[in-house]
Amino acid sequence: MIIDERIAARAAKELVPAARVPDRDELRELVTGLKDNALTAQDLVVDSFLLEPGHADDVRGRLAAGSVLVLDQLGWIRANAQSLNGLVDVTALPSPPGPATRAAAALELASVMSLLSTRVLGQFDPFAEETGRLMFIAPAVLAAEEAMDVDRRDFRMWVALHEATHQVQFAAAPWLRDHMRELLSRLVSAPLRSPSFSSLAEVFATAARIVRGEASMLDFVTDEDMRSALAEASAVLSLLEGHADVVMDEVGRDAIGSVGTLRRRFEARRDAGQGFLSNLLGMKLKLAQYRDGARFVRAVRREVGQTGFSAIYAAPAHLPTSAEIQTPRLWLDRVHG
C-alpha cells in the first residue's frame, strides 16, 4: 500500500468543491439512465469493432462480468486511491512507504483528485478487480450538461459511448491490462529512484503542481527509462482516447440526434484536460493530442479498414509509437508492410 485510503477520503471530504445535489427523482433518473446507457453503448461499440463472431462473444462475456458504478466525487476519489494501491508494486520500490509517507501521499492525492473531480465525467478503470469497472461521476455530469446547455439524454449517451469504447478496447485485448499496468507502474515508481524526489509524498506534490499547470512533467524526466515510459504511455493514451473519440462520433451519428452540437460544445471544455491517468501522471492530454490520436485512427482505417486497424489490439508490439501517432504511414509500413 502506498496511500492511506482513509486519510485520503477524509481529506477529500474537506477539499472537494460543493456540487448541486439533485432531488430524489432526478438522481434516480440519472443513475438508472447512465447504467442503461452504458449497457447499450457496449453493444453498439462491440458491433463497430467488426470482430469475428467468436471473438465478439468473448468480448461480450468479459463486458458482462464488469461493473458499472455511478458515484459522487468522494466515491470516485476513494475508488482511485484503491486502484493506485493495486497498481504499484511496493516490493519494487527502494523502500516500503511507512505510515507517515502513506499519510502524506494520501493528502497530496486528495488535493489532485479533488481538483479533477469537477472535470472528469466518466472513467474506465481496467485495473479494478479482474474485469475492470466503469465509473460515472454524477455531480460532474450534471454540471457539464447544464453548463453546455445540451440535451441531457443525448449527452449522457455520448459520454457512455466514449467510456464504453475503453471497456471494449481492454476486453478485446486482455493483454492490454497487464501491459498498461507495467508501463504505469514504471512511471509511478521511476521518480522514487531519481535524486530529484526524496519521497512518495513529494512525487504526488509534484503531480499536483503539474495538474494545476504550475509545472511540466518534462521538467522532472531524469533518466532514460522514465523518458521511454513517458513517451510510450503518451502514445498509447493518445491512441485509446483518439479511438474513443472516433467511435463516439461515428456510432453517435446513428444513436444520438445532437452529436454535432455535443462535439462542438465539448471540445472547448475538454481542452482543460479530462483523463485521470493522463492528468495524474503529468501527461495532460490537450485537445491537439486527442486530435492526433483520432487523426491516426482515421488515417489507418482509410488505408486498411476497421479489420486492418484492429491489428493494433492483437499484440503489444502493434501499439503505435509517438512517431507513428504523428505519421500513421510509419505504423502501416511496420505492421502491414
N, C-alpha and C positions, 0 to 999 in steps of 0.2 A: 504494500500500500504506500503510495506517495502523497496522498491527500487525505486529511482528516475530514471525512464526509459530513460529520455532524457539525463541525466548526464552519465548513463551507456553507451548509444550509442555514445556520444561524446568522452568518454574516450577510448572506444573500437576502435574507428577510429584511435586513436593515437597509440594504443598498438598492434593491430592485425598485424602479420608479413605479409610482401608483398607476394603475390601469383602470379603465372603466369596467365596472362589474355589471354584466348583463343580468336581466331578470331571469327567473327560472325557466320560463318558456323559451326565451331567446337562447339561453345556454343549452337547453335540451336540443333545440333545433341545430345549433352549431355543432355540438358533439356528434349527434346522430348523422348529420349531413356530412361532416368531414370523414367519418368512418365509412359511410356508404360510398362516398366519392373515391376513397382510397381503393376499395374493392373493385369498383367499376373501372378506375384508372388502371389497375393492374391488368385486367383483361384486355383493355384497349392497347396498352403498351406491349404486352406479350404478342398480340396479333401484329403490331407494327414491326416487330423484330424479324418476322418471317422465318421462324425457327422450324427445323424439321419436326414432324409430329411427336416423335418420341422425346426429343429434347424439350419441346414446349410443355409436354406433360410433366417432365421432371421439374421444370421451372415453376409451373403452377403448384406443384406439390410443395416446393420449398417456400413459395409465397404464402401458401395456406398455413404453413407452420409458424410463420412470423406473427408479430403482434402490431396492432395499430393503437396508438395512445394519443389522446387529446389532453394536454397538460396546461397548467398555468406556468408562469415564469419560474416559480420556485421549484416546481416538479421537474421542469426541463433542466434546471441547473443541477439538481440532485442526480438526475439521470446521467448527465455528462461527467460529473465527478466520479460516479461509479464506473463509467466507461473508461475514463482515463486511468483509473486504478487497475482496470483489467488490461489496458493496452500496454503499459510499460512493464518490462521485465525487471523487477527490483534487483534480482541477482546479477544483472548486467551492469549495474551502477557501481561506481568506485567504492561507495559505502552506503549501506542501507539508511534511509532517512529516519531520524529519530522523531519523538513526539513534537518537539519544538519546530523542527523542519516541516513536518506534515501540517502543523497548525499554520505556520507562516505561508506555506504553499496554498492552503485552503483559503486564506484571506485574500491572497492575490488572485486566485481562481475566481472567487466570488466577485471580485471587482471587475474582472474581464467579462465574465458571463452575465453579470447584471447589465453591463453596457450593451452586450449583444442581444439580450433577451427582448429588447424593444424592436430589433431589426429582423431577427430570424423568424420566419413563418413556419417552416417545417424542416425536418431533418431526418434522414435515414441513417441510423447508426448500425453499421454492419458488424460491429464488434460485440454487441449485446447478445448474450445467450449464443445459441448455435445458428440461429436463422436471422438475427438482426431484428430491429424494431423501427417502425416508422412513427415519428412524433410530430404532432402539430401543436404550436403554441397559441392557444386560443386568444389571449389578450392581444397578441401581435397581429393575428389575422383580422380581428375586429378593427383594430386601429388602422391597419393598412387599407382595408376596403373602404372605411369611412373617409380617410384622408384622400384617397384617389377617386372617390365618388364613382365606384364601379358596381356593376350588377353583382350582388353577393353570391348567388348560386354559381354564376359563371366563374367568378374569381376563385372560389373555393375549389371548384373542379380543376381549374387551371393550375393552382398550386399543387393539388393532388397528383396531376399528371407529371409534374416535374419530379416530385419525390418518388412516385411510383416507378419512374424510369430508373432512378438509382437502385430501387429494390430489384428491378428486373436485371439490371447490369450485374449485380452481385449474385443473383440467383442463376443467371445464365452462365456465369463464370465463377464457380465456387472457389477456385484458386485465388481469386482477386482479394478475398478477405484476408488470407494469410500474407499475401504479397504486400498489401497496404499496411497490415499490422507491423510487419518487419520494417517497412520503409518509415512509417511514422514513429515507431519506437526508436529508430536511429536518429530521427530528427529531434525527438524529445530528450534522448539521453546524451546525444553528442555534446550539447553545451556543458554538461556536467564534467566532461573530460577536457574542457577548454579552460585555459588560465583566465579567460575573460569573466567566468562565472565561478562563484565560490559555493553556491548552494542552489537547491531546487527552488527555494523561495525567490532567489534572485532571477532565475530563469522566468518564473511566472511574472515577476515585477517587470521584466523587460518585455514580455509578451503584452502586458497591459499597456505599456508605453507605445508599442507598435500598433495595437488596435486603436489607440486614441490618436494615432497619427503623429506621435512625438518622436518616433524613431523608425528606422527601416531594418528589416531582417538582415539585409546585406551588410549592415554595419557590424553585425555580430558573427558573420561567417568566418570562422578562424582556421578551419582545416579542410582538406580535400574531400574527406568522407562526408562532412556536413554539406559542403558545396554540391557534391554529387547527389546526395539525398534530396537537397532542396530543389535542384533542377528537375530531378525525376518526379518528385511529388508535385511540383508545379505543372509539369506536362500532363500527368495523369489527372489531376484535378481539373485542368482546363478541358481535357477530353471528356471527362464524366459530366461536367457542368454544361459544356457546349452541346454534347449529345442530348442531354436532358432538355436543353432549350429548343433544339430542333424538333424533338418528339412532342413536346408540349404544344408547340405551334402547329405542327403538321397534323397531329391527332386532334388538336383543338379545333381545327377548321371544320371538322365534321361534328364534333361533340359540343362546341361552345360557340354561341352566336356572336359574342362580342370579343372574340380573341384578338382582333386587330387593335381595338381600343385598349385592352388589357396590356398588350405588349408595349404600346407607346407610352402609357402612363407608368408602367412598372420600371422601364429601363432607367429613367431618371432617378427613381428611388433606389434601385439596386446599385447604382454607381457608388453608393456609400459602403458597399460590402454587405454580404449576407451569409456566406457559408461559414459554418462553425469551425471546421478544421482549418480552412484557409486563413481565417482571421486569427485563430489562436496560435497557429504556427508562424504567423508573420507573413503569410503569402496572401495578403488581402487582394483577392481577385477583383480587379477593376473591370468595368464594363468592357474595355477593349480585350481583356483576356477571355471573358466569356465569349465574345465575338470571335476571337481567334479559334477557340475550340469548336464553335458552331461552323465557322468557315471551313475548318479542316474536315469536319464530318460531311458537309455538303459536297466539298470537292472530291473526297474519296468516293462517295456514293454516286456522283456523276460518272466516275470512271468505271467502277466495278459493281455498282448497285448495292442494295442492302445486304445481300448474301456475301459479297466480297468484303464489305465493311465489317461484317460480323467476325471476320478473321481476327480482329483486334481482341476479341474476348475468348480466343482459342488458347492462348498461352501468354505468359508474362513477356516473352521475347517479342511478341507482336504489339505490345503497347508502344505508342509513339514517343519519341524523344522531344525535347523542347524545339530542336531544329526542325523536326518533322512536322510539329504543330504549325510552325510558321511556313513550311514549304511541303505541302502534302505529297508532292511528287516524290520526295525522298522516301517517304513511307511506302508509297505504291511500288517504287522500284525495289525496295528492300524486301517487302512481304510478297508482292505479286509478280515481281520480276518485270 
